[in-house]
Amino acid sequence: MKREIIQTLDGSTTIHLAEWDECYHSKHGAIQEAQHVFIKNGLSLFQNRNLSILEIGFGTGLNAFITLLESKKMKQSVDYVGVEAYPISVDEVLLMNYVTELNASQESATFDKMHESNWGEKIDLREDFSLTKRKQFFEEIDDINQFDLIYFDAFGYRVQPELWSTAIFEKMYKALKANGVLVTYAARGVVKRSMIEVGFTVEKLAGPPGKREMFRARKS
């Protein structure tokens, strides 16, 4: 499938899949979306503590990189697992402008290390931040009570509805610890119903720029 690098409205880059007319991040602002959905409404709930995070759709590494930057401010120690079935290429990584747009030149080598690290191998990016990238289809996930927080950042329901099924959310529910949280940019009724069916308590929140609403779900 043809992929092209495009600039989003906040100046940050993302990957566009022409065949699907689908992007890895919001066209209205890749960084703004990540900050709003995953940091403001997810990571910030766990300040001053150790936590484990599962990302569904590692993609460009943007969510992981912003989490690394923000977790230091929030005095968190993070064990981060990113799942991706189709990793992006080194050439595509080099075209991402996140280090510049986030004013994070001091962490440029860290961003590179995130993408250069071996799949399936746990590495320490910082004393208080570990990363494991798993090349895996979402339906293969079988973690039980392992994570405090899930970033659910799969491609949209319009193009891959199977990734938003009850079966997938059951896996997410099982993967979370008690009182764990899942955040996603999505706000479709069918997604909410699938989440509730497996046991989540779902709340609708204001969405990121260009999107009216989003979901946050809790494992009761």
Order of alpha helices (4+ residues) and beta strands (2+ residues): beta-beta-beta-alpha-beta-alpha-beta-alpha-alpha-alpha-beta-beta-beta-alpha-beta-alpha-beta-beta
